[in-house]
Amino acid sequence: MSAALYNPTILRLAASIPHDVRLADAEGSSEKRSAVCGSRVTVDVMLDERGRVSAIGQEVRACALGQASAALMGAHAIGRSVEEIDAARDAVTGFLAGERDDPGDWPGLDIFLPARDYPARHPSIRLAFEAVADAARTALARRQAAA
């Protein structure tokens, strides 16, 4: 495996996951697992009155790449709309698959460029973005059903 995958930036991010406590009163939650490597990410969210993420909690049991991805997701999720989070999930998925040249506008995701050559690592990198997108959609659906 390339040393570029596990560079100092990845390792620093993996050790600094923000919002690493689950939310007791979450409006939406989602757990995602990678069948390839066994990584698991659980994300809880609360939305504000405009439908943007106002609080996030996460429990991450993943490799360094999955942890780094969760750190980037957690650092920039608050204030984002459900649509923005969906777009970030889709962008990182397309970027890793080589379907697009850039990872979108979510800060920092370009650090995963070396991982494009290792498809077995893609599911772990995507987990946090898949989980937060599902959790935000669940929260939004609950709000709409209650209205």
Backbone as CSV, one residue per row, in Angstrom:
resi,resn,N_x,N_y,N_z,CA_x,CA_y,CA_z,C_x,C_y,C_z
1,MET,0.845,-1.174,0.000,0.000,0.000,0.000,0.888,1.234,0.000
2,SER,0.503,2.193,-0.748,1.285,3.411,-0.893,1.344,4.212,0.403
3,ALA,2.526,4.703,0.702,2.689,5.564,1.872,1.889,6.847,1.722
4,ALA,1.575,7.226,0.483,0.796,8.434,0.244,-0.606,8.320,0.844
5,LEU,-1.119,7.094,0.958,-2.443,6.911,1.546,-2.453,7.294,3.023
6,TYR,-1.427,6.910,3.717,-1.372,7.138,5.163,-0.328,8.197,5.477
7,ASN,-0.529,9.371,4.906,0.404,10.479,5.072,0.108,11.223,6.380
8,PRO,0.970,12.140,6.776,0.760,12.862,8.046,-0.574,13.608,8.127
9,THR,-1.065,14.129,7.018,-2.346,14.832,7.035,-3.488,13.882,7.365
10,ILE,-3.496,12.723,6.724,-4.518,11.703,7.002,-4.449,11.289,8.467
11,LEU,-3.260,11.015,8.943,-3.097,10.554,10.327,-3.489,11.638,11.335
12,ARG,-3.191,12.901,11.028,-3.587,13.997,11.911,-5.100,14.110,11.964
13,LEU,-5.731,14.045,10.815,-7.192,14.110,10.779,-7.819,12.935,11.518
14,ALA,-7.265,11.752,11.328,-7.802,10.561,11.975,-7.785,10.678,13.496
15,ALA,-6.846,11.443,14.000,-6.715,11.617,15.446,-7.502,12.817,15.970
16,SER,-8.237,13.496,15.105,-8.909,14.727,15.545,-10.353,14.805,15.041
17,ILE,-11.113,13.767,15.246,-12.503,13.727,14.782,-13.356,14.630,15.673
18,PRO,-13.979,15.653,15.084,-14.847,16.525,15.885,-16.224,15.893,16.107
19,HIS,-16.932,16.401,17.101,-18.301,15.957,17.378,-18.350,14.446,17.575
20,ASP,-17.425,13.929,18.378,-17.279,12.482,18.522,-18.113,11.888,19.651
21,VAL,-19.198,12.567,20.009,-20.140,12.058,21.006,-21.514,12.011,20.357
22,ARG,-22.189,10.878,20.477,-23.530,10.740,19.898,-24.494,11.726,20.550
23,LEU,-25.489,12.161,19.791,-26.508,13.080,20.295,-27.644,12.290,20.941
24,ALA,-27.999,12.660,22.152,-29.070,11.965,22.862,-30.441,12.272,22.266
25,ASP,-30.612,13.458,21.710,-31.908,13.893,21.200,-31.910,14.076,19.677
26,ALA,-31.229,13.208,18.983,-31.080,13.336,17.530,-32.421,13.267,16.811
27,GLU,-32.554,14.093,15.797,-33.727,14.039,14.923,-33.546,12.970,13.846
28,GLY,-32.304,12.700,13.501,-32.000,11.686,12.497,-30.701,10.995,12.834
29,SER,-30.663,9.688,12.599,-29.454,8.896,12.851,-29.284,7.886,11.731
30,SER,-28.039,7.531,11.494,-27.755,6.516,10.486,-26.437,5.830,10.824
31,GLU,-26.423,4.526,10.633,-25.188,3.762,10.793,-24.854,3.126,9.454
32,LYS,-23.627,3.285,9.038,-23.154,2.695,7.786,-21.948,1.823,8.093
33,ARG,-21.892,0.686,7.413,-20.781,-0.257,7.569,-20.202,-0.603,6.209
34,SER,-18.911,-0.839,6.205,-18.251,-1.308,4.993,-18.112,-2.818,5.069
35,ALA,-18.706,-3.510,4.121,-18.579,-4.963,4.066,-17.153,-5.373,3.696
36,VAL,-16.431,-4.471,3.052,-15.072,-4.771,2.600,-14.092,-4.834,3.765
37,CYS,-14.150,-3.836,4.654,-13.129,-3.749,5.706,-13.688,-3.784,7.121
38,GLY,-15.006,-3.724,7.269,-15.608,-3.753,8.592,-15.718,-2.407,9.278
39,SER,-15.292,-1.344,8.628,-15.411,-0.018,9.222,-16.883,0.309,9.456
40,ARG,-17.136,1.110,10.516,-18.501,1.488,10.859,-18.519,2.941,11.321
41,VAL,-19.511,3.694,10.833,-19.702,5.082,11.229,-21.180,5.272,11.551
42,THR,-21.447,5.851,12.720,-22.807,6.204,13.112,-22.856,7.716,13.279
43,VAL,-23.857,8.340,12.671,-23.991,9.795,12.713,-25.395,10.159,13.196
44,ASP,-25.460,11.138,14.101,-26.711,11.723,14.577,-26.723,13.192,14.168
45,VAL,-27.895,13.709,13.817,-28.002,15.129,13.467,-29.242,15.757,14.067
46,MET,-29.157,17.063,14.221,-30.284,17.940,14.522,-30.287,18.989,13.416
47,LEU,-31.481,19.432,13.044,-31.614,20.466,12.027,-32.151,21.741,12.657
48,ASP,-31.778,22.873,12.074,-32.328,24.143,12.542,-33.646,24.415,11.822
49,GLU,-34.228,25.569,12.074,-35.536,25.909,11.493,-35.494,26.025,9.969
50,ARG,-34.310,26.207,9.389,-34.172,26.297,7.928,-33.841,24.950,7.295
51,GLY,-33.751,23.890,8.106,-33.435,22.570,7.578,-31.954,22.335,7.366
52,ARG,-31.126,23.120,8.044,-29.671,22.951,7.968,-29.181,22.238,9.225
53,VAL,-28.098,21.518,9.095,-27.543,20.792,10.235,-27.127,21.800,11.307
54,SER,-27.667,21.633,12.511,-27.331,22.527,13.623,-26.486,21.825,14.684
55,ALA,-26.540,20.504,14.710,-25.716,19.728,15.644,-25.447,18.366,15.018
56,ILE,-24.297,17.836,15.333,-23.907,16.532,14.801,-23.134,15.782,15.870
57,GLY,-23.350,14.494,15.907,-22.572,13.611,16.771,-22.197,12.402,15.944
58,GLN,-21.033,11.845,16.219,-20.641,10.671,15.445,-19.814,9.712,16.283
59,GLU,-19.989,8.452,15.964,-19.179,7.389,16.546,-18.496,6.703,15.372
60,VAL,-17.180,6.706,15.386,-16.416,6.220,14.239,-15.535,5.054,14.674
61,ARG,-15.745,3.932,14.040,-14.916,2.740,14.240,-14.425,2.338,12.856
62,ALA,-13.363,2.974,12.427,-12.913,2.815,11.038,-11.392,2.901,10.969
63,CYS,-10.871,2.569,9.811,-9.441,2.709,9.544,-9.082,4.196,9.508
64,ALA,-7.820,4.489,9.380,-7.365,5.881,9.366,-8.023,6.676,8.236
65,LEU,-8.243,6.069,7.090,-8.891,6.788,5.991,-10.340,7.124,6.332
66,GLY,-11.055,6.178,6.917,-12.434,6.424,7.333,-12.505,7.460,8.437
67,GLN,-11.554,7.418,9.348,-11.512,8.403,10.422,-11.213,9.795,9.871
68,ALA,-10.285,9.882,8.949,-9.954,11.177,8.344,-11.155,11.747,7.598
69,SER,-11.878,10.904,6.889,-13.063,11.342,6.179,-14.123,11.835,7.163
70,ALA,-14.312,11.111,8.264,-15.273,11.529,9.287,-14.863,12.857,9.907
71,ALA,-13.563,13.067,10.067,-13.079,14.340,10.604,-13.417,15.488,9.661
72,LEU,-13.199,15.298,8.376,-13.518,16.344,7.399,-15.019,16.582,7.310
73,MET,-15.789,15.513,7.328,-17.242,15.657,7.281,-17.706,16.418,8.513
74,GLY,-17.277,15.982,9.694,-17.717,16.602,10.934,-17.296,18.051,11.077
75,ALA,-16.157,18.384,10.553,-15.648,19.753,10.667,-16.450,20.755,9.847
76,HIS,-17.163,20.270,8.832,-17.824,21.199,7.914,-19.314,20.938,7.711
77,ALA,-19.918,20.031,8.477,-21.329,19.684,8.269,-22.289,20.708,8.851
78,ILE,-21.935,21.310,9.972,-22.855,22.251,10.615,-23.062,23.462,9.709
79,GLY,-24.344,23.779,9.540,-24.727,24.889,8.668,-25.059,24.457,7.248
80,ARG,-24.804,23.203,6.933,-25.076,22.705,5.574,-26.513,22.219,5.449
81,SER,-27.069,22.413,4.275,-28.415,21.912,3.983,-28.332,20.429,3.612
82,VAL,-29.490,19.796,3.633,-29.563,18.391,3.232,-29.065,18.235,1.798
83,GLU,-29.425,19.164,0.949,-29.004,19.096,-0.457,-27.489,19.231,-0.594
84,GLU,-26.885,20.111,0.194,-25.426,20.272,0.160,-24.722,19.003,0.633
85,ILE,-25.279,18.371,1.631,-24.682,17.134,2.144,-24.829,16.018,1.117
86,ASP,-25.997,15.924,0.487,-26.179,14.935,-0.587,-25.168,15.173,-1.711
87,ALA,-24.976,16.433,-2.068,-24.035,16.769,-3.147,-22.610,16.382,-2.764
88,ALA,-22.237,16.598,-1.512,-20.893,16.216,-1.063,-20.714,14.705,-1.115
89,ARG,-21.715,13.958,-0.673,-21.659,12.491,-0.743,-21.477,12.034,-2.185
90,ASP,-22.258,12.602,-3.084,-22.180,12.213,-4.486,-20.842,12.621,-5.112
91,ALA,-20.332,13.781,-4.715,-19.061,14.260,-5.271,-17.902,13.383,-4.829
92,VAL,-17.838,13.043,-3.552,-16.729,12.202,-3.084,-16.816,10.805,-3.699
93,THR,-18.022,10.309,-3.882,-18.199,8.998,-4.517,-17.697,9.040,-5.964
94,GLY,-18.099,10.050,-6.705,-17.657,10.195,-8.098,-16.172,10.448,-8.216
95,PHE,-15.625,11.228,-7.307,-14.196,11.522,-7.300,-13.387,10.245,-7.076
96,LEU,-13.752,9.471,-6.073,-13.018,8.233,-5.794,-13.118,7.244,-6.950
97,ALA,-14.260,7.207,-7.598,-14.477,6.291,-8.722,-13.818,6.765,-10.007
98,GLY,-13.265,7.980,-9.999,-12.637,8.520,-11.198,-13.623,9.082,-12.192
99,GLU,-14.862,9.298,-11.751,-15.900,9.833,-12.623,-15.879,11.357,-12.694
100,ARG,-15.123,11.971,-11.799,-14.948,13.422,-11.816,-13.531,13.733,-11.355
101,ASP,-13.019,14.870,-11.788,-11.633,15.238,-11.505,-11.432,15.881,-10.145
102,ASP,-12.504,16.396,-9.575,-12.376,17.082,-8.290,-13.363,16.472,-7.297
103,PRO,-13.097,16.647,-5.987,-13.983,16.066,-4.985,-15.160,16.965,-4.604
104,GLY,-15.386,18.021,-5.361,-16.465,18.935,-5.038,-15.966,20.063,-4.151
105,ASP,-16.898,20.767,-3.526,-16.506,21.947,-2.757,-16.355,21.701,-1.255
106,TRP,-16.482,20.468,-0.807,-16.288,20.180,0.610,-14.803,20.293,0.926
107,PRO,-14.439,21.119,1.878,-13.012,21.358,2.162,-12.235,20.096,2.531
108,GLY,-11.064,19.959,1.926,-10.103,18.941,2.303,-10.175,17.595,1.625
109,LEU,-11.219,17.324,0.875,-11.387,15.981,0.316,-10.349,15.624,-0.744
110,ASP,-9.630,16.601,-1.241,-8.591,16.304,-2.225,-7.456,15.459,-1.634
111,ILE,-7.376,15.347,-0.316,-6.342,14.493,0.290,-6.542,13.021,-0.051
112,PHE,-7.725,12.677,-0.541,-8.005,11.285,-0.885,-7.658,10.929,-2.328
113,LEU,-7.019,11.835,-3.039,-6.611,11.551,-4.421,-5.808,10.252,-4.526
114,PRO,-4.816,9.992,-3.666,-4.068,8.733,-3.783,-4.933,7.487,-3.583
115,ALA,-6.048,7.611,-2.901,-6.918,6.461,-2.634,-7.703,6.017,-3.860
116,ARG,-7.743,6.855,-4.879,-8.474,6.468,-6.086,-7.934,5.171,-6.679
117,ASP,-6.652,4.908,-6.479,-6.023,3.696,-7.019,-6.284,2.464,-6.159
118,TYR,-7.021,2.621,-5.054,-7.279,1.510,-4.123,-8.779,1.395,-3.848
119,PRO,-9.527,0.815,-4.798,-10.988,0.741,-4.657,-11.465,0.078,-3.362
120,ALA,-10.688,-0.807,-2.795,-11.094,-1.449,-1.540,-11.155,-0.453,-0.383
121,ARG,-10.514,0.695,-0.532,-10.519,1.729,0.517,-11.675,2.730,0.343
122,HIS,-12.295,2.750,-0.811,-13.350,3.720,-1.084,-14.536,3.624,-0.128
123,PRO,-15.047,2.412,0.169,-16.206,2.359,1.073,-15.956,3.011,2.430
124,SER,-14.797,2.813,2.998,-14.501,3.410,4.298,-14.459,4.929,4.220
125,ILE,-13.919,5.459,3.145,-13.847,6.908,2.969,-15.247,7.501,2.796
126,ARG,-16.126,6.772,2.141,-17.485,7.272,1.879,-18.417,7.176,3.085
127,LEU,-18.115,6.332,4.052,-19.056,6.030,5.134,-19.617,7.254,5.842
128,ALA,-18.775,8.160,6.287,-19.261,9.318,7.048,-20.202,10.171,6.212
129,PHE,-19.889,10.332,4.933,-20.746,11.147,4.069,-22.065,10.440,3.773
130,GLU,-22.027,9.140,3.622,-23.267,8.388,3.423,-24.130,8.437,4.679
131,ALA,-23.499,8.288,5.838,-24.256,8.292,7.096,-24.864,9.662,7.383
132,VAL,-24.106,10.740,7.209,-24.660,12.068,7.500,-25.765,12.420,6.511
133,ALA,-25.633,12.006,5.264,-26.696,12.264,4.281,-27.970,11.529,4.675
134,ASP,-27.853,10.270,5.068,-29.027,9.508,5.479,-29.647,10.083,6.754
135,ALA,-28.810,10.451,7.717,-29.316,11.005,8.974,-30.044,12.326,8.730
136,ALA,-29.494,13.176,7.888,-30.128,14.457,7.589,-31.448,14.261,6.845
137,ARG,-31.481,13.321,5.921,-32.717,13.029,5.191,-33.787,12.495,6.151
138,THR,-33.378,11.633,7.085,-34.312,11.100,8.080,-34.882,12.223,8.934
139,ALA,-34.023,13.122,9.394,-34.469,14.249,10.204,-35.448,15.127,9.428
140,LEU,-35.136,15.408,8.192,-36.012,16.235,7.367,-37.366,15.556,7.153
141,ALA,-37.354,14.264,6.882,-38.595,13.523,6.668,-39.450,13.516,7.936
142,ARG,-38.831,13.382,9.087,-39.581,13.411,10.347,-40.223,14.782,10.557
143,ARG,-39.505,15.813,10.233,-40.056,17.176,10.371,-41.251,17.361,9.443
144,GLN,-41.082,16.906,8.211,-42.161,17.071,7.239,-43.388,16.255,7.624
145,ALA,-43.180,15.070,8.176,-44.298,14.226,8.595,-45.026,14.829,9.799
146,ALA,-44.309,15.527,10.663,-44.905,16.137,11.854,-45.632,17.432,11.547
147,ALA,-45.313,18.025,10.391,-45.912,19.329,10.052,-47.327,19.218,9.561
